[in-house]
């Protein structure tokens, strides 16, 4: 029998469809009876959804310029 921790460690893979049918069923059964894990799973699903909607491939030019200036000022002399 798995612990909540072991189930929770598989939630990302479960969301991504990267685990087998048997493991999926075990997770689903666990989520039906364990409210803390079910809440964690709902939170993870919402987080993924928010991240997918908020990702932009383009950094605005002003932000890019300010970031470069900041890095030049604060990372001077560091080897990266």
MIDOSE-1310 file (N, C-alpha, C; in nm, 2 decimals, decimal comma, always signed):
residues 80
xxxx	+0,08/-0,12/+0,00/+0,00/+0,00/+0,00/+0,09/+0,12/+0,00; +0,05/+0,22/-0,09/+0,13/+0,34/-0,10/+0,09/+0,44/+0,00; +0,18/+0,53/+0,03/+0,15/+0,64/+0,12/+0,11/+0,76/+0,04; +0,05/+0,86/+0,11/+0,01/+0,98/+0,04/+0,13/+1,05/-0,03
xxxx	+0,25/+1,05/+0,04/+0,37/+1,10/-0,02/+0,40/+1,04/-0,16; +0,39/+0,91/-0,16/+0,42/+0,83/-0,28/+0,32/+0,87/-0,39; +0,19/+0,88/-0,36/+0,09/+0,92/-0,45/+0,12/+1,06/-0,50; +0,15/+1,15/-0,41/+0,17/+1,29/-0,45/+0,29/+1,31/-0,54
xxxx	+0,39/+1,22/-0,52/+0,51/+1,23/-0,61/+0,48/+1,19/-0,76; +0,36/+1,12/-0,78/+0,32/+1,08/-0,91/+0,22/+1,17/-0,98; +0,17/+1,28/-0,91/+0,07/+1,36/-0,96/+0,10/+1,43/-1,09; +0,23/+1,48/-1,10/+0,27/+1,55/-1,22/+0,27/+1,46/-1,34
xxxx	+0,32/+1,34/-1,32/+0,32/+1,24/-1,42/+0,18/+1,20/-1,46; +0,10/+1,19/-1,36/-0,04/+1,15/-1,39/-0,11/+1,26/-1,47; -0,09/+1,39/-1,44/-0,14/+1,50/-1,52/-0,09/+1,50/-1,66; +0,03/+1,46/-1,68/+0,09/+1,46/-1,81/+0,06/+1,33/-1,89
xxxx	-0,01/+1,24/-1,83/-0,04/+1,11/-1,89/+0,08/+1,02/-1,92; +0,17/+1,03/-1,82/+0,30/+0,96/-1,84/+0,31/+0,83/-1,75; +0,20/+0,79/-1,70/+0,20/+0,66/-1,62/+0,09/+0,57/-1,67; +0,11/+0,44/-1,64/+0,02/+0,34/-1,69/-0,12/+0,34/-1,64
xxxx	-0,20/+0,27/-1,70/-0,35/+0,26/-1,67/-0,37/+0,22/-1,52; -0,29/+0,11/-1,48/-0,31/+0,06/-1,35/-0,27/+0,17/-1,24; -0,16/+0,23/-1,26/-0,12/+0,34/-1,17/-0,22/+0,45/-1,17; -0,28/+0,49/-1,29/-0,38/+0,59/-1,29/-0,50/+0,56/-1,21
xxxx	-0,54/+0,44/-1,21/-0,66/+0,39/-1,14/-0,63/+0,40/-0,99; -0,51/+0,36/-0,95/-0,47/+0,36/-0,81/-0,47/+0,51/-0,76; -0,42/+0,60/-0,84/-0,42/+0,74/-0,80/-0,56/+0,79/-0,79; -0,65/+0,76/-0,89/-0,78/+0,81/-0,89/-0,86/+0,75/-0,77
xxxx	-0,84/+0,63/-0,74/-0,90/+0,57/-0,62/-0,86/+0,64/-0,49; -0,73/+0,67/-0,48/-0,68/+0,74/-0,36/-0,73/+0,88/-0,35; -0,74/+0,95/-0,46/-0,79/+1,09/-0,46/-0,94/+1,09/-0,42; -1,01/+0,98/-0,45/-1,15/+0,98/-0,41/-1,17/+0,97/-0,25
xxxx	-1,08/+0,92/-0,19/-1,09/+0,89/-0,04/-1,00/+0,98/+0,05; -0,91/+1,05/-0,02/-0,81/+1,13/+0,06/-0,82/+1,28/+0,02; -0,89/+1,35/+0,11/-0,92/+1,49/+0,08/-0,79/+1,58/+0,07; -0,69/+1,56/+0,16/-0,57/+1,64/+0,14/-0,50/+1,62/+0,01
xxxx	-0,49/+1,50/-0,04/-0,43/+1,47/-0,17/-0,51/+1,52/-0,28; -0,65/+1,51/-0,27/-0,74/+1,56/-0,37/-0,72/+1,72/-0,38; -0,71/+1,79/-0,27/-0,69/+1,93/-0,27/-0,55/+1,97/-0,33; -0,45/+1,89/-0,30/-0,32/+1,91/-0,36/-0,33/+1,89/-0,51
xxxx	-0,40/+1,79/-0,55/-0,41/+1,76/-0,70/-0,48/+1,88/-0,77; -0,59/+1,92/-0,71/-0,67/+2,04/-0,77/-0,58/+2,16/-0,78; -0,50/+2,18/-0,68/-0,41/+2,30/-0,67/-0,31/+2,28/-0,79; -0,25/+2,16/-0,80/-0,15/+2,14/-0,91/-0,21/+2,16/-1,04
xxxx	-0,34/+2,11/-1,07/-0,40/+2,13/-1,19/-0,42/+2,28/-1,22; -0,47/+2,35/-1,12/-0,49/+2,50/-1,14/-0,36/+2,57/-1,17; -0,25/+2,53/-1,10/-0,12/+2,59/-1,12/-0,07/+2,57/-1,27; -0,09/+2,45/-1,31/-0,05/+2,41/-1,45/-0,13/+2,50/-1,55
xxxx	-0,26/+2,51/-1,53/-0,35/+2,58/-1,62/-0,30/+2,73/-1,62; -0,28/+2,79/-1,50/-0,24/+2,93/-1,50/-0,10/+2,95/-1,57; -0,01/+2,86/-1,55/+0,12/+2,87/-1,61/+0,11/+2,86/-1,76; +0,03/+2,77/-1,81/+0,01/+2,75/-1,95/-0,05/+2,88/-2,02
xxxx	-0,14/+2,94/-1,95/-0,21/+3,06/-2,00/-0,12/+3,19/-1,99; -0,03/+3,19/-1,90/+0,05/+3,31/-1,87/+0,19/+3,31/-1,94; +0,23/+3,20/-2,00/+0,36/+3,20/-2,06/+0,36/+3,28/-2,19; +0,46/+3,36/-2,21/+0,48/+3,44/-2,33/+0,62/+3,41/-2,38
xxxx	+0,63/+3,39/-2,51/+0,76/+3,36/-2,57/+0,84/+3,49/-2,59; +0,78/+3,60/-2,58/+0,84/+3,73/-2,61/+0,86/+3,81/-2,48; +0,98/+3,85/-2,46/+1,00/+3,94/-2,34/+1,00/+4,09/-2,40; +0,91/+4,17/-2,34/+0,90/+4,31/-2,39/+1,04/+4,38/-2,40
xxxx	+1,07/+4,46/-2,50/+1,20/+4,52/-2,51/+1,24/+4,60/-2,39; +1,15/+4,67/-2,33/+1,18/+4,75/-2,21/+1,23/+4,66/-2,10; +1,16/+4,55/-2,08/+1,20/+4,45/-1,97/+1,34/+4,39/-2,00; +1,36/+4,36/-2,13/+1,49/+4,30/-2,17/+1,60/+4,40/-2,14
xxxx	+1,58/+4,52/-2,18/+1,68/+4,63/-2,16/+1,71/+4,65/-2,01; +1,61/+4,65/-1,93/+1,63/+4,67/-1,78/+1,70/+4,55/-1,72; +1,66/+4,43/-1,77/+1,73/+4,31/-1,72/+1,88/+4,31/-1,75; +1,91/+4,34/-1,87/+2,05/+4,35/-1,91/+2,13/+4,45/-1,83
xxxx	+2,07/+4,57/-1,81/+2,13/+4,67/-1,73/+2,16/+4,62/-1,59; +2,05/+4,56/-1,53/+2,07/+4,51/-1,39/+2,18/+4,40/-1,39; +2,18/+4,31/-1,48/+2,28/+4,20/-1,48/+2,42/+4,26/-1,50; +2,44/+4,36/-1,59/+2,57/+4,42/-1,61/+2,61/+4,49/-1,48
xxxx	+2,52/+4,56/-1,41/+2,56/+4,63/-1,29/+2,59/+4,54/-1,17; +2,51/+4,43/-1,15/+2,52/+4,35/-1,03/+2,60/+4,22/-1,05; +2,64/+4,19/-1,17/+2,71/+4,07/-1,19/+2,85/+4,10/-1,25; +2,89/+4,22/-1,25/+3,02/+4,26/-1,30/+3,13/+4,18/-1,22
xxxx	+3,22/+4,12/-1,30/+3,33/+4,05/-1,24/+3,30/+3,90/-1,21; +3,18/+3,86/-1,22/+3,15/+3,72/-1,19/+3,17/+3,64/-1,32; +3,22/+3,52/-1,30/+3,24/+3,43/-1,41/+3,11/+3,34/-1,42; +3,05/+3,34/-1,53/+2,92/+3,26/-1,55/+2,94/+3,16/-1,66
